[in-house]
Amino acid sequence: MTFEETRGDRLAAEGRLPPERVALVDLLDRLLSGGVVVSGDIVLSIADIDLVRISVRALFMSIRESEPIRAYDPVRGHATRTDREPYEPGR
């Protein structure tokens, strides 16, 4: 009896994938902790005539309450802390 090697096994052996499996929740946590940018274009056309074009750009990231809210200060040229209260649900 022979077993066929899968693509994932081959990539893990080459060092291009981690040897252990990663849960979807862990993957989403890793992506959202650093931020994810999603962009794309949607074009509606009839008979090769573009009627509507929609450009979509979205930034997804986690919000940490322990970090201060920062705003860009054009005079200083970098982000500075603001004095706003952090969001607390139920208040």
N, C-alpha and C positions, 0 to 999 in steps of 0.2 A: 504494500500500500504506500503510495507516495502522496505527499501534501504539496500543493502548489503554493509558492510564496506570493503573498499579496504585495501590492505596491507600497502600502504603509510599512510593512516589515522591511522591505528593501530600503526605503528612505530612512528608517530608524537605524538600520545597520550602517548606512553611509554617514550618520551623524546629522542628518538634516531634519529629523523629527525626534522629539523626546521619546525614550523607550516606554514610558508609562502613558496611560490614557489620561486625557484632561476632560473633566466634566464641563458641560456647556455653561453652567453657572460660574465656574472658575474662569473660563475663557472670557465671558462677558465682564466679570469683575476686573480682570486684567486690562481689557480694552477700555472700559469706562474710567478706570483710575487714571489713565493717561489722556483720554479723549479720543474720539473717533469722528472724522469728517466724512460725510457721505455727500457725493455730488453726482448729478446726472442731468440729462436733457430728455424731455419728452416732446415729440413732434407729431402732431395730428395732420395727416395729409390725405387728400383724395385725388386720384389720377395724377400722382407725382407732383401735386401742387401743395406746398406747405401752407396750412391754414392757421395753425396755432403752434407756437413754440414755448415751452415752459422750461426754465432752468431752475433746478432744485439744488440747494446747498444747505446742509444741516450739520450742526455740531452737537454731538452727544457726549456728555461727560458727567461724572458724579459730582455731587456737591458735598463738601465737607464743612460741617458746622464749626469745627475747631479752627479753621483758617479764616482770617479776616477778609472782608469784601474789599476788593481793590478796583480802583478806577484809573484810567490812563490820564496822566497829568502832562499836557503838551508843553508847559513851561519847563518842567524838570526832565521831560523826555522818557519817563518810565512810569510804571504803575505805582500808585500810592494808596495807603489805607484810607478808607472812608469811615465815618463815625456812625454808620447805620447799624441798627440792631440786627442780629441774625434772625432768620425766619424761624418761628416756633409754631408748629401746628396747634390749633385750639386757643390761641391768644387773640 
